């Protein structure tokens, strides 16, 4: 307990401060959760979603991982997206990266980092896809920053390729997916002008149609005959 005393003291001071201004804040907040935004960001401790966009508890649903990657096989991330879209009915999904991202930087290095290398392969794929553009940057910092941007853009597309998002669009749910990037040195978000809000915004190969399933219709006459006494005697 003593090792975390600062944490508990800070928490109490924070809660007391809010209750002084809004006595019913926490009791009202506990009754519902209705955010309009899902934020998918980097785990970097310097990028605190609610603070940098000026939103209060209950206004932003958040998922974070190393280098803000959305992987089609990541059940954790997909579960968050599904809950946000189908239950909370968020209107906007925001993928936010940041310049100088350590995860993106590690993906550019030709050295082993351990278990995380398996995760960084997804960013290496972004690098390979955009290799010609990235190699045109002679300055390593500029190249890193551009890969941080391209990584965000790719993850926005990955979200839109999921059946979760496409089902929502087929059902005419108002939902947009955006990409932006954060500058640590200035505290400013930059819009990457990447926005998808309907199926037609995507490449044709990714526009999934709802599958038509054959409905089994039992033969009533066969069932009636099988029920006759002595049928299987």
C-alpha positions in Angstrom: 0.0 0.0 0.0 2.8 2.5 1.0 4.5 1.9 -2.4 1.4 3.2 -4.2 0.3 5.8 -1.6 1.1 8.7 -4.0 -1.3 7.1 -6.5 -4.1 6.7 -4.0 -3.6 10.2 -2.6 -3.7 11.7 -6.2 -6.9 9.7 -6.9 -8.6 11.0 -3.8 -7.6 14.6 -4.5 -8.8 14.3 -8.1 -12.2 12.8 -7.1 -12.7 15.3 -4.3 -12.0 18.2 -6.7 -14.6 17.0 -9.2 -17.2 16.4 -6.5 -16.7 19.9 -5.2 -17.7 21.3 -8.6 -20.2 18.7 -9.6 -21.5 16.8 -6.5 -23.5 14.3 -8.6 -20.8 13.7 -11.3 -19.8 10.2 -10.3 -23.2 8.9 -9.4 -24.6 10.1 -12.7 -21.6 8.7 -14.6 -22.0 5.3 -13.0 -25.5 4.9 -14.4 -24.6 5.0 -18.1 -21.8 5.0 -20.6 -22.6 6.8 -23.9 -19.4 8.0 -25.6 -19.5 9.2 -29.2 -15.9 8.3 -29.9 -13.6 5.2 -29.9 -10.0 6.1 -29.6 -7.3 3.6 -30.8 -3.9 4.9 -29.8 -0.4 4.1 -28.8 0.4 2.8 -25.3 3.0 5.6 -24.9 2.5 7.2 -21.5 2.9 10.7 -23.0 -0.1 10.4 -25.2 -3.1 10.6 -22.8 -6.2 10.5 -24.9 -8.8 12.2 -22.7 -6.4 15.0 -21.7 -5.2 16.0 -25.2 -8.7 16.2 -26.7 -10.2 17.8 -23.6 -12.9 15.2 -22.9 -14.3 14.1 -19.6 -14.7 10.5 -18.2 -17.5 8.8 -20.1 -17.0 10.7 -23.3 -14.2 8.6 -24.9 -13.9 4.8 -25.2 -10.2 3.9 -25.4 -8.1 1.1 -26.7 -4.3 1.3 -26.7 -1.4 -0.9 -27.8 2.2 -0.6 -29.0 2.2 1.7 -32.1 -1.6 1.8 -32.4 -1.9 -1.2 -34.6 -5.1 -2.9 -35.6 -4.5 -6.5 -36.5 -7.3 -8.7 -38.1 -6.4 -11.5 -35.6 -6.3 -9.4 -32.5 -9.4 -10.5 -30.6 -8.8 -7.9 -27.9 -8.9 -5.0 -30.3 -11.7 -6.4 -32.4 -13.8 -7.0 -29.2 -13.3 -3.4 -28.2 -14.3 -2.2 -31.7 -17.4 -4.5 -31.8 -18.6 -3.3 -28.3 -18.0 0.3 -29.2 -19.9 0.0 -32.5 -22.7 -2.4 -31.7 -23.4 -1.7 -28.1 -22.2 1.9 -27.4 -23.1 3.0 -30.9 -20.1 5.4 -31.2 -20.2 7.7 -34.2 -16.5 8.1 -34.7 -13.5 5.8 -34.5 -10.2 7.7 -34.3 -6.8 6.1 -34.9 -4.1 8.3 -33.4 -0.4 7.8 -33.8 2.4 10.1 -32.7 5.6 11.3 -34.2 8.8 9.6 -33.0 6.8 6.5 -32.0 9.2 4.0 -30.4 7.3 1.0 -31.8 7.5 2.3 -35.3 11.2 3.2 -34.9 11.9 -0.3 -33.6 10.2 -1.8 -36.7 12.8 0.1 -38.9 15.8 -1.4 -37.0 17.5 -4.6 -38.2 18.1 -5.9 -34.8 16.2 -8.4 -32.6 14.0 -6.9 -29.9 12.4 -10.1 -28.6 8.7 -11.0 -28.5 7.6 -7.6 -29.8 9.2 -8.3 -33.2 6.2 -10.5 -34.0 4.0 -7.5 -33.4 6.2 -5.1 -35.3 5.9 -7.3 -38.4 2.6 -5.5 -39.1 4.4 -2.2 -39.3 7.2 -3.7 -41.4 4.5 -4.6 -43.9 3.4 -0.9 -44.0 7.1 0.0 -44.6 7.4 -2.6 -47.4 4.2 -1.4 -49.1 5.5 2.2 -49.1 9.2 1.5 -49.5 9.8 3.7 -52.5 8.3 6.8 -50.9 10.1 6.2 -47.6 13.5 5.7 -49.2 13.1 9.1 -50.8 13.6 10.6 -47.4 17.3 11.0 -46.7 16.7 12.3 -43.2 16.0 9.4 -40.8 13.8 11.5 -38.6 11.6 12.6 -41.5 11.5 9.0 -42.7 10.4 7.8 -39.3 7.7 10.5 -39.0 6.3 9.6 -42.4 6.1 5.9 -41.5 4.3 7.0 -38.3 1.7 8.7 -40.6 1.5 5.8 -43.1 1.0 3.4 -40.2 -2.0 5.3 -39.0 -3.5 5.4 -42.5 -3.0 1.7 -42.8 -4.7 0.9 -39.5 -7.7 3.1 -40.4 -8.1 0.9 -43.5 -7.7 -2.3 -41.4 -10.6 -1.2 -39.2 -12.8 -0.5 -42.3 -12.0 -4.0 -43.6 -13.6 -5.7 -40.6 -17.0 -7.3 -40.8 -17.9 -5.2 -37.7 -17.6 -1.9 -39.6 -19.0 -3.1 -42.8 -22.1 -4.6 -41.1 -22.7 -1.3 -39.4 -22.5 0.5 -42.7 -24.8 -2.0 -44.4 -27.3 -1.3 -41.6 -27.0 2.5 -42.3 -25.3 3.2 -39.0 -23.7 6.6 -38.8 -20.1 5.8 -38.3 -16.8 7.4 -39.5 -13.2 6.2 -39.1 -10.5 8.8 -39.0 -6.7 9.1 -38.8 -4.7 11.7 -37.0 -1.2 12.0 -35.4 0.1 13.8 -32.3 3.2 15.9 -32.0 4.8 15.4 -28.5 6.8 18.6 -28.7 3.7 20.9 -29.3 0.8 18.9 -28.0 -1.1 19.4 -31.3 -3.0 16.8 -33.2 -2.7 16.8 -37.0 -5.5 15.6 -39.2 -4.2 13.1 -41.8 -7.2 13.7 -44.0 -8.0 10.0 -43.9 -11.7 9.4 -43.3 -14.1 6.6 -44.3 -17.8 6.7 -43.6 -19.4 4.3 -46.1 -18.6 1.2 -48.2 -18.1 3.2 -51.4 -15.0 4.9 -49.9 -13.1 1.7 -50.0 -11.4 -0.3 -52.7 -13.8 -2.7 -54.4 -12.0 -5.8 -53.2 -12.8 -5.0 -49.6 -16.4 -4.1 -50.0 -18.1 -7.2 -48.5 -21.6 -8.1 -49.3 -23.8 -9.9 -46.8 -23.7 -13.6 -47.6 -27.0 -15.2 -48.7 -27.5 -18.4 -46.7 -29.7 -21.2 -47.8 -32.4 -21.8 -45.3 -33.2 -25.4 -44.6 -36.9 -26.2 -45.2 -37.8 -29.6 -43.9 -40.0 -31.9 -46.0 -43.2 -32.1 -43.9 -44.5 -35.2 -45.6 -41.3 -37.1 -44.8 -41.6 -36.1 -41.1 -45.2 -37.1 -41.0 -44.5 -40.5 -42.5 -41.6 -41.1 -40.1 -43.9 -40.6 -37.2 -46.4 -43.2 -38.2 -46.6 -46.1 -35.8 -44.5 -49.0 -36.9 -42.4 -47.0 -39.4 -39.1 -48.3 -37.9 -40.4 -51.6 -36.7 
